[in-house]
Amino acid sequence: MASAGVHRAAGSAIQQTMRYESIADIYSENASVRERLLSVLSGVRSDEAGRLPEDGGWSVQQIAEHLAIVNNGISRICAKLISAAKETGRTSDGSFAISPRFQQSLNLLSTQKAEAPDRVVPGGNIPVEDSVGRLAEAADALGSMRHDMERTDLDGHTFPHPYFGELTASEWLVVCGLHEARHTQQIERLLERIRR
């Protein structure tokens, strides 16, 4: 179980965060990442979905379930953080800049392995199609927050990430996309091995 959740952050995905200048940029990049993920998952055959890799990692089905669990968790965290931030009445112009602390955490994780916390480890019995449905629910929930994300000053309201530390709602949104990108690459590599 422990080794199945171990993965490295994709260096190229982390470099993409340098391009974010606004909340709109984050949403746009995350939509592209999700489109790629859904395209990959739509091509997975039933006989491939549950097949475990020889290295003891997760199956495609488990990765999809993990992503659904994480994304739904992120949407709940963002909703709470936005609600707290809105109470201050401080507004934002929708701009975004990576804080030095957040960038340092991203850089550090790109050189280290990360193990998924138990609460987001997949059970493995959820069909890919069901996980795709839950991913859509999380995307809809995050999409419904876009106006508030862009118009509310989110600084000062954080929730801890197990590896990145205290994050604002906008930083959680960045993590959501980076996490999907990393696991999409993992699924692609796994399918390559399965299909040889």
N, C-alpha and C positions, 0 to 999 in steps of 0.2 A: 504494500500500500504506500509506504513512504517513497520508495524510488519511483513509483508510477507518477507521483505528482511533482517530480523534480524536473525543472526545465531552465533554460537560460533565456534571458531577455534578448530579443533580437536587436543587435546593434543598429541596424538600418532603421528599425522602427523607432528607436530612441532618438536617432538623428532627425527623424521627421518632426519631432516635437519642437525643434528649433524654428520651424516655419510658422508656428502658431503665433498669430498676432491678435487674434480675436476669438471670442467664443464661437462665432460663425465658422472660423477656420477649423476648430476642433470638431464641430458637428459635421462639416463637410468631409473631413478626413475619416471620421468614424463611419460615415455612410459608405464611403468607398471601401473601407476595410470590411464592413458588414456585407456589402454586395459580393466581395470576393469570397468571404466565408460561406455565404449562402449558395453561391455558385458551386463551390467545392462540395458542400454537403449534398446538394441536389444530385450530384453524380455518383454518390456512394450507393453501391448495391447492398441488398440485405445480407448477402453472404460475406461482405467486407466489413459491415458496421460493427459487429461484435468481436472481430478477430483481434486477438492480442498480439502485440509485437513480440518478437523473440527476446528483446532486451528487458522485458518485464514492464514496459510502460503501459499507458492506457490505450484502449481501443478508440476508434473514431466515435463510437456511440458514447463512451465515457467522456471523451473530450467535449463533445457537444453538450452533454448533460452538465459538465463542470462549467462551461461557458454560460449556460442558462442560469445556473445557481448563482454564479458570480454577478452576472449582469443584472439579475433581479435584485440582488443585494445592493449593488451600486445604485440602482434607481431608488431604492428605499432610503439609502444614506443621503443621496443628493436631495431628495424631497425634504428630509428633516433639516439638512443644512440650509437649504434655500428658505424654508419657513422661518428658521431662526434669524437668518440674515435680513429677511424682509421686515422683521419686527423693528430693526434699527432705523428703517426709513431711508437709509443711504442708497443712492442710486449709482449706476455705472454706465459708461458709454459702450460697453461690450468688448472693450479691449482685453487682451490677455498677455501676460508675460510670465515665463517660467521663472520661479524664484530660484535664487542660487542654491537654497537648501534642497528644493525638489530636484533640480538638475543634478546635484551631487548624489542624491539617492538613486536617480535613474542611472547615472554613470556607474555607481557602485554595483547595482544589481546586474548591469550588463556584463560584469566580470565574475559574477558569482552565481551559483545554482540556488534556486528557490524551491522550497517544498510547499505544496498546497496545504493550508491549514485543514484540519479534519472536517470543519463545518462546510467546506466546499469540495470535499472529495466525493466523486460520483459513486452512486451505488452500482451502476452498470446495467440496470434493468429498464431504463427509459429509452424507448425507440428514438432514433434520430429525428423523426418527424415531430414527435412531441416536444423534444428539446428546441427544435426550430420554432415551434409555436410559442414556447416560453421566451425564446430570444426576441421574437416579434413583440411580445407583450412588454418586455423590458425596453426595447427600442421605442415603442409607442409612449411608454411612461416618460422616458428621458426626453423624447421629442416634445411632449406636452410641457416640459419645464423650460424649453428653450427661451421663451420670452423673458421669464424671470431670471434665468441664468445671464442673459445679456443685459438686463436692466437693473439688476440688484448688485450692490457691492458685496461680494462674497467673502472678502477678507475678514479674518478674525473668527470665522466659524469653521471649525475643522472636526474631522473624525479620523481616528487612527487607522492606517493601513498596516498590515503585519510587517511589511518590508520598507515602505516609504515613509512611515511615521505619520504625523498629522497632516491631513490634506483638506483643502477646500473643496467645494462641490465641483468647481471647474477643473481642479487637479484630478479629482476622481473621474471626471469625464475623459480626461487625457488617458488615464490608466486603463479605462474601459477599452478604448481603441487599441492601445498598445498590447493589452492582454489578448484581445481578439486576433490581432495581427500575428502575434507569436504563436498562438495555438492553430491558426489557419496554416501557417508554415509547417507546424508539427503534423497536422493532418495530411498535408500534401506529401511530406516525406514518408509518412506511414503508408499512404496509398501507393506511392512509388514502389516501396518494398513489397507490399502485398501483391501488386500486379506484375511483378517480374516473372 
